[in-house]
Amino acid sequence: MKRSTERILTTHVGSLARPTPLLDVMREKENDRPYDHDEFRRLVRESVADMVRKQVDCGIDVVTDGEMGKVTFATYIKERLSGFEAGGESIWTSSRSWALEAAMFPEYYADYFQKYSSTVSQIVPLVCTGPVTYTGQVAVQTDIDNLKTALTELEVEEAFMPATTPLTIGANRYYPSDDDLLEAVTDALREEYRAILDAGLVLQIDDPGLIEILNENPSTTLEERRRLATTHVEQINHAIRGLPAERIRLHVCYGLNHGPRIHDVPLREVVPFMLEINAGAYSFEVANPRHMHEWRVWEHTRLPGDKIIIPGMLSHGYSFVEHPELIADQIETYARLVGRENVIAGADCGFSSRATYKPEIHPSVVWAKFRALAEGARLATQRLWGRARD
């Protein structure tokens, strides 16, 4: 991955709002109704080109496809793995942290969950009923081709593509144990990881699992959660074994929850496990006021010399546009703690992790946030290097 060797680079996490014409066709596709396959492919291709161009115009250095062809970062994989069908209960429908928050703020979440009626389809729990193999070769290659075509004649530092972690994405009714199912999913996903890396792109692994394990949970002890987190780290490292760590960035995802977030695990509990994952860069939340103070973690944590951090300077949870001066101040803080060359300015999470007609943050506000990020990076570059960003 490129480093901030001459100036502070900018990036984000991945998902962006899909345009309405694409959503209209995607809705039919996801609900198993007749749709124009050629039209869908055209709309995805054109939407990727538009999203990449807008990222560049806003000053984002390390860009992506906006996940235009995916309904969610969490469930797109059901189209790329064999052995799953609808039914059962998935990890996404039994999230402990959601349950604790919903119990504390029932009125808020009753209204919040109604917003999901604007998504193109509901998340359907899956069940594994057969052998798991990777069947997404055409789909991932289409994603790669769309992104690389969009990069033609545009100047960017680099491009990345997100992929999910090997999670138990559905109930197990086939393998002898859940561990056997997880191993099968892990081996299958490696094919997607390799395809992205072989295409010359940076692989971003989106991992909500570590946070979910470590989040407050009255039914387990901290020691038990730490043991589970250790196993989770081992599973991810097994999934990326032999792959070039310097081409992999990990997004530690606190989830899609735009609520009070009282039960978030502190970053100090996450970092020791996060740094054990064999990635070259680590993306985590900062702009969220529940985590903005956690720069202090890096006063006592040594970042390995070959690693990069991507602290989130933009929140996906509110529509305020962060001031460039504040962004520059935050960048300076992290640069002082871990070295300016080891900091890339990013965002907390995706801005449309579900394909929906009503994303929490309006796209026009997202572009304003990106411009603020680029300006904040320019200001930080001027302060850290004593000159303006090129």
C-alpha positions in Angstrom: 0.0 0.0 0.0 1.0 3.6 -0.6 2.1 5.4 2.6 1.9 9.1 3.4 5.5 9.6 2.7 5.2 13.0 1.1 1.7 14.1 2.2 -1.3 12.8 4.1 -3.3 10.5 1.9 -7.1 10.2 2.1 -9.5 7.2 1.7 -12.7 5.9 3.1 -14.3 2.6 3.9 -16.2 1.6 0.8 -19.9 1.7 0.4 -21.7 4.7 -1.2 -25.3 5.3 -2.0 -26.5 3.5 -5.1 -28.4 5.7 -7.6 -32.2 5.2 -8.0 -32.2 3.6 -11.4 -29.8 0.9 -10.2 -31.8 0.4 -7.0 -35.0 -0.1 -9.1 -33.4 -3.0 -11.0 -31.6 -4.3 -8.0 -34.9 -4.5 -6.1 -36.4 -6.8 -8.8 -33.2 -8.9 -8.9 -33.1 -9.4 -5.1 -36.7 -10.3 -4.9 -36.4 -13.0 -7.6 -38.6 -11.1 -10.0 -37.9 -10.7 -13.8 -35.3 -8.0 -14.6 -33.1 -7.0 -17.5 -29.7 -8.6 -16.9 -27.9 -6.5 -19.4 -29.5 -3.3 -18.0 -28.4 -4.3 -14.5 -24.8 -4.9 -15.6 -24.8 -1.5 -17.5 -26.1 0.4 -14.5 -23.6 -1.1 -12.2 -20.7 -0.4 -14.6 -21.9 3.2 -15.1 -22.5 3.8 -11.4 -19.0 2.6 -10.5 -17.5 4.9 -13.1 -19.6 7.8 -11.7 -18.7 7.0 -8.0 -15.0 6.7 -8.7 -14.9 10.0 -10.7 -16.7 11.8 -7.8 -14.3 10.4 -5.2 -11.4 11.8 -7.3 -13.1 15.1 -7.8 -13.5 15.4 -4.0 -9.8 14.7 -3.4 -9.9 11.1 -2.3 -6.6 9.4 -3.0 -7.3 5.8 -2.4 -10.7 5.0 -4.1 -13.0 2.1 -4.5 -16.1 1.0 -6.5 -18.6 2.1 -3.8 -19.9 -1.5 -3.7 -22.4 -0.6 -6.4 -23.3 -4.1 -7.3 -23.8 -5.4 -3.7 -26.9 -5.1 -1.6 -25.0 -5.2 1.7 -21.4 -5.8 2.7 -22.6 -8.5 5.0 -24.8 -10.7 2.8 -23.4 -10.3 -0.8 -21.4 -13.4 -0.2 -24.5 -15.6 -0.4 -24.3 -15.1 -4.1 -20.7 -16.3 -4.2 -20.7 -19.4 -2.1 -22.5 -22.7 -2.8 -24.2 -24.6 -0.1 -26.5 -22.0 1.4 -30.3 -21.4 1.1 -32.8 -19.3 2.9 -33.8 -20.3 6.4 -32.3 -20.5 9.9 -30.9 -17.6 12.0 -27.7 -15.8 11.0 -25.2 -13.8 13.1 -26.8 -10.6 11.9 -30.2 -11.4 13.4 -28.8 -12.3 16.8 -26.4 -9.5 17.4 -25.9 -9.1 21.2 -24.8 -5.5 21.0 -28.0 -4.6 19.0 -30.1 -6.3 21.7 -28.6 -4.4 24.5 -29.0 -1.1 22.8 -32.5 -1.9 21.7 -33.4 -2.8 25.3 -32.0 0.5 26.6 -33.6 2.7 23.9 -36.7 0.8 22.7 -38.5 3.9 21.4 -35.5 5.0 19.4 -34.9 1.6 17.8 -38.6 1.0 17.0 -38.4 4.1 14.7 -34.8 3.2 13.5 -35.7 -0.3 12.3 -38.6 1.1 10.3 -36.1 2.8 8.0 -35.1 -0.6 6.6 -38.4 -0.7 4.7 -36.7 1.5 2.1 -34.0 -1.1 1.4 -34.3 -3.1 -1.9 -34.6 -6.3 0.1 -34.6 -7.6 3.6 -31.7 -9.6 5.0 -32.8 -13.2 4.8 -31.2 -15.6 7.3 -29.3 -18.5 5.6 -28.7 -22.1 6.4 -25.9 -24.3 5.1 -27.4 -27.4 3.6 -24.5 -28.6 1.4 -20.7 -28.3 0.7 -19.4 -24.8 0.6 -17.3 -23.8 -2.4 -16.6 -20.5 -4.1 -18.8 -19.9 -7.1 -18.3 -16.1 -7.5 -15.5 -16.1 -10.0 -17.5 -14.2 -12.6 -19.0 -11.8 -10.0 -15.6 -10.8 -8.5 -14.0 -10.4 -11.9 -16.9 -8.2 -13.0 -16.3 -6.0 -9.9 -12.6 -5.9 -10.7 -13.2 -5.0 -14.3 -15.7 -2.3 -13.5 -13.3 -0.6 -11.0 -10.3 -0.8 -13.2 -12.2 0.5 -16.2 -13.4 3.4 -14.1 -9.8 4.2 -13.2 -8.9 4.8 -16.8 -7.7 8.3 -17.4 -8.1 9.2 -13.7 -5.2 10.0 -11.4 -5.4 8.1 -8.1 -2.8 6.9 -5.7 -4.4 3.5 -5.4 -7.6 1.6 -5.4 -9.0 -0.9 -3.0 -11.9 -3.5 -3.0 -13.7 -4.6 0.1 -14.5 -8.2 0.9 -16.1 -9.8 4.0 -14.4 -11.9 6.6 -15.0 -15.6 6.9 -17.9 -15.6 9.3 -20.5 -18.3 10.0 -23.0 -16.6 7.8 -25.8 -19.0 8.4 -27.0 -21.9 10.6 -25.2 -25.2 10.0 -27.2 -28.2 8.9 -24.5 -29.9 6.9 -21.1 -29.9 8.5 -20.2 -32.0 11.6 -19.6 -28.8 13.5 -19.7 -25.0 13.2 -15.9 -24.9 13.1 -16.0 -27.2 10.1 -18.4 -24.9 8.4 -16.3 -21.9 9.2 -13.2 -23.6 7.8 -15.0 -24.3 4.5 -16.1 -20.7 4.2 -12.6 -19.5 5.0 -11.1 -21.7 2.3 -13.7 -20.6 -0.2 -13.3 -16.9 0.5 -9.5 -17.1 -0.1 -10.3 -17.4 -3.8 -12.0 -14.0 -3.7 -9.1 -12.5 -1.8 -6.6 -13.8 -4.2 -8.5 -12.5 -7.2 -8.6 -9.0 -5.8 -4.9 -9.0 -5.0 -3.9 -10.6 -8.3 -5.7 -7.7 -10.0 -3.3 -5.3 -8.4 -5.9 -3.9 -6.0 -5.6 -3.4 -2.3 -7.8 -5.9 -0.5 -9.9 -4.5 2.4 -11.3 -7.1 4.7 -14.4 -5.8 6.5 -14.6 -7.4 9.9 -17.5 -6.7 12.2 -16.9 -10.0 14.0 -14.1 -8.8 16.4 -16.2 -6.0 17.7 -19.3 -8.1 18.1 -17.3 -10.6 20.1 -15.7 -8.0 22.4 -18.8 -5.8 22.8 -20.5 -5.7 26.2 -22.4 -8.9 26.8 -23.8 -9.7 30.3 -24.0 -13.4 29.5 -20.2 -13.8 29.2 -17.1 -12.6 31.1 -14.4 -10.4 29.7 -12.0 -13.4 29.9 -14.4 -15.5 27.8 -14.8 -12.7 25.2 -11.0 -12.3 25.0 -10.6 -16.1 24.4 -13.2 -15.9 21.6 -11.5 -12.9 20.1 -8.2 -14.8 20.1 -9.8 -17.6 18.1 -11.4 -15.1 15.7 -8.0 -13.5 15.0 -6.5 -16.9 14.3 -9.4 -17.6 11.9 -8.7 -14.4 9.9 -5.0 -15.1 9.8 -5.7 -18.5 8.5 -7.9 -17.0 5.8 -5.1 -14.7 4.6 -2.2 -17.0 5.2 0.4 -16.7 2.5 -1.2 -13.5 1.1 0.9 -10.3 1.0 0.1 -8.4 4.2 1.4 -5.2 2.8 -1.5 -5.3 0.3 -4.2 -6.0 2.8 -6.0 -3.5 5.0 -8.5 -4.5 7.8 -11.6 -2.5 8.6 -12.6 -3.1 12.2 -16.3 -2.4 11.9 -18.4 -1.3 14.8 -21.5 -2.1 12.7 -24.3 -0.2 11.0 -25.8 1.0 14.2 -26.4 4.8 14.0 -27.8 4.9 17.5 -26.6 5.9 21.0 -23.8 3.3 21.0 -23.6 3.1 24.8 -22.4 -0.5 24.7 -19.5 -0.1 22.3 -16.3 -1.9 23.4 -13.5 0.6 24.1 -10.8 0.7 21.5 -8.2 -0.2 24.1 -9.8 -3.7 24.3 -9.8 -4.0 20.5 -6.3 -2.9 19.5 -4.3 -5.8 21.0 -6.3 -8.2 19.0 -6.5 -6.0 15.9 -2.8 -5.7 15.7 -2.4 -9.5 15.8 -4.2 -9.8 12.4 -1.6 -10.0 9.6 -2.7 -6.9 7.7 -0.7 -4.0 6.6 -3.2 -1.3 7.6 -6.0 -1.0 10.2 -9.1 1.2 9.8 -11.2 2.1 12.9 -13.7 4.7 14.2 -12.6 8.0 15.5 -15.1 10.6 14.4 -17.9 9.0 16.4 -18.0 10.9 19.6 -18.1 7.7 21.5 -14.5 7.0 20.2 -13.1 10.5 19.5 -11.1 10.5 22.7 -9.4 7.2 22.0 -6.3 8.6 20.4 -4.8 8.2 23.8 -4.7 4.4 23.2 -1.7 5.1 20.9 0.2 6.8 23.7 0.7 3.4 25.2 0.5 1.1 22.1 3.5 0.6 19.8 2.5 0.4 16.1 4.7 -2.1 14.4 7.1 -0.3 12.0 5.7 -1.8 8.8 2.0 -1.0 9.6 -0.3 1.8 8.8 -3.4 3.1 10.6 -6.5 4.6 8.9 -8.3 6.5 11.7 -11.8 7.6 10.7 -12.0 11.4 10.4 -15.6 11.3 9.0 -18.6 9.9 10.7 -21.2 7.8 8.8 -23.6 8.4 11.7 -24.5 12.1 11.4 -24.9 14.7 8.7 -22.7 17.4 10.2 -19.8 18.0 7.8 -16.6 17.8 9.8 -14.6 21.0 9.8 -11.2 20.7 7.9 -9.4 22.3 10.8 -10.7 19.7 13.2 -9.7 17.0 10.7 -6.2 18.5 10.4 -5.9 18.6 14.2 -6.9 14.9 14.5 -4.5 13.9 11.8 -1.7 15.8 13.5 -2.4 14.0 16.8 -2.2 10.6 15.2 0.9 11.6 13.2 2.6 12.7 16.4 1.8 9.4 18.0 2.7 6.9 15.3 4.5 8.9 12.6 3.1 10.9 9.8 4.0 8.3 7.1 1.9 5.7 9.0 -1.4 7.7 8.9 -4.0 7.7 6.1 -7.1 9.8 6.8 -10.2 7.7 6.4 -13.9 7.4 7.5 -15.6 5.5 10.3 -17.6 3.1 8.2 -19.4 2.9 4.8 -22.0 5.6 3.9 -24.6 3.1 2.5 -23.8 -0.3 3.8 -27.3 -1.4 2.6 -28.7 -0.7 -0.9 -31.5 1.7 0.2 -33.5 4.5 -1.2 -33.0 6.5 2.0 -29.4 6.2 3.2 -28.8 7.8 6.6 -26.4 10.3 5.1 -27.6 12.0 1.9 -25.1 11.6 -0.9 -24.6 15.3 -1.4 -23.5 15.5 2.3 -21.1 12.6 1.8 -19.4 14.4 -1.1 -19.1 17.5 1.2 -17.6 15.3 3.9 -15.0 14.0 1.4 -14.1 17.5 0.3 -13.6 18.4 4.0 -11.4 15.3 4.4 -9.2 16.3 1.5 -8.9 19.9 2.8 -8.1 18.7 6.3 -5.4 16.5 4.8 -4.0 19.4 2.9 -3.9 21.5 6.1 -2.3 18.7 8.0 0.3 18.2 5.3 1.2 21.9 5.4 1.7 21.7 9.1 3.5 18.3 9.2 5.8 18.9 6.2 5.9 22.7 6.3 4.3 23.0 2.9 1.0 22.7 1.1 -0.3 19.4 -0.3 0.5 19.0 -4.0 
